[in-house]
Amino acid sequence: MNNLIRIGKLLYTKNLVPGVSVYGENLRVINGIEYREWNPKASKLAACIIEGFDLKLEANSTVLYLGASSGSSISHLSDILVNGKIYGVEISKEMIVRLINLAEKRKNIYPIFDDARNIDNYKDLVNDSVFLYQDIPQFDQVDIFLKNLSIIKEKKGLLVVKTKSIAVNKKLKEVLELVRKQLKSVKIIKEKVLYPYYPDHVGFLVSG
Ligand SMILES: C[S@@+](CC[C@H](N)C(=O)[O-])C[C@H]1O[C@@H](n2cnc3c(N)ncnc32)[C@H](O)[C@@H]1O
């Protein structure tokens, strides 16, 4: 992916807004270019990339991102998708206000204040997306992902499952069997526990 480099166990993205740190992350000049540190301990998306998930995104790709929060991880996608778009869906009022502030400085971020279950509210806005990313710790997270996958242009995505949100008392293996069954309508390209960063989270890269 453009504007993304890896040094040891850390990722760096070329800062779209030079001089500005979004959430307190370190800024570092490498070969005369300013980068923002993207620590896999602070971002499940970064952990997925470090763990070898190949998202195959281009500088002009459009991504639908569910569970945007205040936009820490989205800000790095914003560095990478310089000519693209990131639609960030977020249910929390407090978080969406922070995401809107971020989007004022980064014009490729489009905040959507909604429950990601309510696809009818925003499907016409996001249907040019070529990739879906989801980080939503809800019991019905797989259903939410599949619903949203059905409304985007290219049926590809990365689902980060928080296993404890599906069943707190079940073993990881049992929850994963359940998730695989729920994902039977799509092809699982890669599945990996995000150990050591998020041992109770599992990434599923899929295509429809
Ligand atoms: C773990 S945080 C996401 C962190 C973010 N992906 C990042 O790396 O910067 C999960 C977010 O999902 C949001 N969320 C939970 N349920 C949701 C739903 N049904 N629709 C949209 N957002 C939801 C929460 O408010 C929270 O901000």
The ligand as an SDF file (V2000), in Angstrom:
LIG
                    3D

 27 29  0  0  0  0  0  0  0  0999 V2000
  -13.1490   -0.7800   19.5050 C   0  0  0  0  0  0  0  0  0  0  0  0
  -13.9380    0.6960   19.0320 S   0  0  0  0  0  0  0  0  0  0  0  0
  -13.2900    1.0080   17.4180 C   0  0  0  0  0  0  0  0  0  0  0  0
  -11.8850    1.5590   17.3810 C   0  0  0  0  0  0  0  0  0  0  0  0
  -11.5140    2.0540   15.9890 C   0  0  0  0  0  0  0  0  0  0  0  0
  -11.8090    1.0390   15.0000 N   0  0  0  0  0  0  0  0  0  0  0  0
  -10.0540    2.4370   15.8750 C   0  0  0  0  0  0  0  0  0  0  0  0
   -9.2140    1.5460   15.6970 O   0  0  0  0  0  0  0  0  0  0  0  0
   -9.7270    3.6350   15.9140 O   0  0  0  0  0  0  0  0  0  0  0  0
  -15.5500    0.1660   18.6080 C   0  0  0  0  0  0  0  0  0  0  0  0
  -16.4670    1.2600   18.1540 C   0  0  0  0  0  0  0  0  0  0  0  0
  -17.6490    0.6900   17.6180 O   0  0  0  0  0  0  0  0  0  0  0  0
  -18.7280    1.5470   17.9270 C   0  0  0  0  0  0  0  0  0  0  0  0
  -19.9650    0.7700   17.7840 N   0  0  0  0  0  0  0  0  0  0  0  0
  -20.4860   -0.1630   18.6110 C   0  0  0  0  0  0  0  0  0  0  0  0
  -21.6280   -0.6560   18.1260 N   0  0  0  0  0  0  0  0  0  0  0  0
  -21.8530   -0.0300   16.9490 C   0  0  0  0  0  0  0  0  0  0  0  0
  -22.8800   -0.1090   15.9720 C   0  0  0  0  0  0  0  0  0  0  0  0
  -23.8960   -0.9540   16.1110 N   0  0  0  0  0  0  0  0  0  0  0  0
  -22.8050    0.6960   14.8940 N   0  0  0  0  0  0  0  0  0  0  0  0
  -21.7700    1.5710   14.7390 C   0  0  0  0  0  0  0  0  0  0  0  0
  -20.7650    1.6940   15.6320 N   0  0  0  0  0  0  0  0  0  0  0  0
  -20.7970    0.8990   16.7200 C   0  0  0  0  0  0  0  0  0  0  0  0
  -18.4140    1.9780   19.3570 C   0  0  0  0  0  0  0  0  0  0  0  0
  -19.1310    3.1550   19.7090 O   0  0  0  0  0  0  0  0  0  0  0  0
  -16.9070    2.1760   19.3020 C   0  0  0  0  0  0  0  0  0  0  0  0
  -16.5650    3.5100   19.0070 O   0  0  0  0  0  0  0  0  0  0  0  0
  1  2  1  0
  2  3  1  0
  2 10  1  0
  3  4  1  0
  4  5  1  0
  5  6  1  0
  5  7  1  0
  7  8  2  0
  7  9  1  0
 10 11  1  0
 11 12  1  0
 11 26  1  0
 12 13  1  0
 13 14  1  0
 13 24  1  0
 14 15  1  0
 14 23  1  0
 15 16  2  0
 16 17  1  0
 17 18  1  0
 17 23  2  0
 18 19  1  0
 18 20  2  0
 20 21  1  0
 21 22  2  0
 22 23  1  0
 24 25  1  0
 24 26  1  0
 26 27  1  0
M  CHG  2   2   1   9  -1
M  END
$$$$
